[in-house]
Amino acid sequence: MPLSIYVQLNLAPLKKSAARFALADKSVITVMGIAEDVLVAIKDLVFSIDFYILEMPPTESRSSSSVLLGRPFLKTSKFKLDAFTGIYSFGVGDKTIKFNLEEAMKHPPEEHSMLRCDMIDEVVAEVQEEDHEKLCYPTVEEMDDQEDEPEKVVKSELHELDGKEPHLETKSELKPLPSHLKYAFLEKNQRFPVIIASELSSEEEGKLLDVLKKHKKAIGWSLADIVGIDPRKCMHRIFLQDGAKPVRQPQRRLNPTILDVVKKEVTRLLDADIICPIFDNEWVSPVQVVPKKSGITTVKKDNGEMVTKRVQNAWRVCIDYRRLNAVTRKDHYPLPFIDQMLDRLAGKTHYCFLDGYTSYFQIHIAPEDQEKTTFTCPFGTFAYKRMPFGLCNAPATFQRCMMSVFSDLMENCLEVFMDDFSVYGTSFDYCLENLAKVLARCVDTNLVLNFEKCHFMVQQGILLGHVVSHEGISVDPAKVDVITTLPHPSSVREVRSFFGTCRILKALYQRLQQDCLAVITPTPKRCGF
């Protein structure tokens, strides 16, 4: 439904929605909101329909209404078409109305009535109560004629629902930060928080906030802020091997805690139009819930020392795509070498460590491949419209997309490893200039960053398990603390497990070969623990 029609009908306030529509010219338009339970009459039948409100140019005739009734309406109205007789019908409960297709397709006597759908702005009061009970509709009281509210009030409400304006998730409290970080806010009343360095002067902080306010669309505070990268720039495809047979797996049992996590996640993704219900699909995969580390905070060790680390404070709902990945043709796109990237970052004075907001969800899946991502849970079967976590070629697709977006900035003022973006500079002004370039590129490509994981203008930070600063590279103290607090092995099995860890470290880090060699020498079984 066009916005102009919504304003004329003076309907109830819109429900927020992050849904988007791809038009015939491949452009993407954002929905302004959902008008729920709008009553539409077709002769003697009354239907309750939800309309997506779009901002479209007005029609030539003010009396006409460019309203599209899609497949949900056809299903609700039990639409049937008999192509042989040319009769199509609508039905609700025991009532059915029929139309002759040939008569309906004739040229109407009045030109302005062509392609017109008559809508009602008042509810017909004389509807029998028993019919309402049969149709499962709530009782509707007769509406008196009232003056329309001022147009400026409607525009004000719609402005708040504009999909282009960032949405702020309501949080009871912000997480505690280390001493070198603090919260700043882009608007009054502590709205739209960001994390910046606490050592900045008032002048430097003002310059930084001006840049962040100018590029506020590059930062996300909720899932509704994700618009998605243009499919013409990047789209994920799933190419199967020749002769691959579809696999339909059953759902898995979930304990009450995990079941509630899955329910909230499915509801959240449905509201954001990232997944959609799907039926009768050949590819079905089960869900898998794993712990997730979100944000950064400080914890106290046993000796009283405060350590900065990422803690497990959330759950990640994944899909077990192992059967699908086994028959998927692999994309061997290379990832950057971590050691070389860290060497380029070390020794700078200022850093901005950025992180994408659920980065994979910002890439669309090709429509013909969406059904392959179908997953099952106790609440139904759903397919992803955006690239989910767990697909074997998802890292390659995302890295290729980031290379195409930031290719001219990489190894100059920016380092990119998957969804970790590191902006650096040898001075505050130079780093701020580089940050403005990166944020402008994010706005141009609809790439959204997570405010909770972005640290602006810091002198050191944790990147890929290492602390990067102007002094160089050092090991993350939280990683060292995990090793030093390991309990002593008390059985042969635990000793073997420890030796296995040492062998892995030896294989990953060439510098530890000599140290690990002394540890993993054969140990007699008679030795005490």
C-alpha positions, 0 to 999 in steps of 0.5 A, a space after each residue: 500500500 502506498 504511503 499516501 493511501 495510508 495517510 488518507 485512510 488514517 489507519 492505526 500506527 505502523 508496526 516496525 519492519 525491516 522488510 525490503 522488496 526487490 523491484 523489477 529494475 533490481 533496486 531494493 526499497 525499504 518498507 516503512 512499516 506494516 499496517 495490521 488488520 486493515 479491513 477490505 470488503 469484496 462485495 459481501 465478504 470482509 477480510 482482515 489484511 496486513 499491508 506493507 507500507 511503501 513510499 511510492 509516487 502518487 497516481 494521476 487520479 486521486 480517487 484510485 488506489 494502487 494496492 497490491 493483494 499478494 499470495 497471503 491474501 489469496 490464501 486467506 480468501 480461498 481464491 480459486 480460478 477455473 480457467 476452463 469456465 472463466 470463473 474465479 471465486 473468493 470464500 470465507 467460512 460458508 460464504 462464497 462469491 464468484 466473478 466471471 473472468 471475461 466480464 472482469 477483463 472487459 474495458 470499464 466504462 470509466 477510465 479512472 477505475 482501471 486497475 483499481 482496488 476499492 478499499 474501505 475506510 469505514 467498517 460496515 456496522 451491519 455485520 451479523 454477530 454469528 457470521 463474525 463468530 464463524 469467521 473468527 473475527 473480533 466484534 467490530 463496533 460502528 465507527 463514528 465519523 471523526 475529523 482526521 488528525 493533523 497531517 503533521 502528526 502522521 508524518 511525525 509518526 512515520 518519520 520515527 518508523 523510517 527504515 533508514 533511521 537506525 533503531 536502538 535496542 532497549 538495554 537495561 544497562 551497558 556492559 562495564 568497560 576497561 579503564 582505557 575505554 568509555 561510552 559516548 553518545 551520538 544523541 541526547 538522553 544517552 541514545 546511540 552509544 559508541 565506545 571510544 578511548 578515555 584518554 582523548 582530550 575534549 577537542 579530540 573527542 568532539 572531532 571523533 563524535 562529529 565524524 561518527 554522527 555524520 556516518 551514523 548509518 554505518 553503525 548498527 544498534 539492532 538487527 533492524 538496522 541491517 539493510 544488506 549489501 546490494 545483491 549486484 555487488 555480492 550474492 552468495 550461491 550454493 553450487 552442488 556437486 554433480 549427482 548430489 542427492 538432497 538430504 532431509 534431516 529430522 529436528 533435534 531435541 532441545 532442553 527448555 533453556 535452548 528451546 527458549 533461545 531458538 524461539 527468540 532467535 526465530 522470532 527475531 529473524 522473522 521480524 527482520 525478514 532474514 528468514 521465511 517459512 518454507 514447506 515441502 523442501 528436499 534439503 532440511 538441516 537441524 539447528 545447533 546452539 553454541 556459546 557466543 562471546 559478545 563484546 568486551 569487558 573486564 574480569 578480576 583474576 584470583 590475584 586481584 588483577 583486572 584482565 580484559 577479555 571477551 566472555 560468553 554472555 550469549 548464544 549463537 543459533 547455528 544450523 548443522 549444514 554438514 550434510 549440505 557442505 559435504 556435497 557443495 563445491 568448495 570455494 578456495 578464496 584465500 584469507 590473509 596471513 595473520 602474522 603479516 597483517 599484525 606486523 603491518 598494524 604494529 607500531 601505530 599510535 591510534 587504532 579503530 577496531 571495527 566489527 560487522 553487525 552479524 556480518 554474514 546476514 548482510 549478504 543476500 543468498 541467491 533466490 534459487 539457492 535459498 531453499 537449500 538453507 532450510 532448517 527445522 526446529 520445534 517451531 517449523 521449517 524456515 529458509 534463509 534469505 541472507 547468508 547464515 553461519 555454517 555454510 562451508 563457502 560463507 567465509 570465502 564469499 564474505 572475504 571476497 565481498 570485503 576485498 571488493 568493497 575496501 580494495 583501494 584502502 587495504 594495506 594503506 590505512 585498513 586491514 581486513 580479516 573477515 568481519 574484523 576491520 582495523 583502521 590505523 594511523 600514525 597520528 590522531 588526525 591521520 587516523 580520523 581521516 582514515 576512519 572517515 573514509 572507511 565509514 563513508 564506504 560502509 554507508 555507500 555499500 550498506 555495510 553495518 558495524 556493531 557498536 558493541 564491538 567497535 572501539 574508536 581511537 584507542 592506542 591498543 586493542 585485541 585483534 585475533 588473540 593478540 594485543 596490538 599497540 605502538 609498542 608492537 605485538 604481545 600475547 593476549 593476557 586472557 589467553 595466557 591466563 587460560 594456560 596458567 590456570 589449567 589444572 594439573 593432570 591427575 590421570 593418564 588420559 589427562 596427560 595424553 590430552 595435555 600432550 595433544 595440546 602441545 603438539 597442536 601448538 608446535 604445529 601452529 607456532 614454529 617458534 615453540 618447536 623447541 619448547 614443546 619438544 622438551 614437554 612432549 618427550 615420553 613420560 613413564 607411566 609409573 611417574 606420579 602426578 
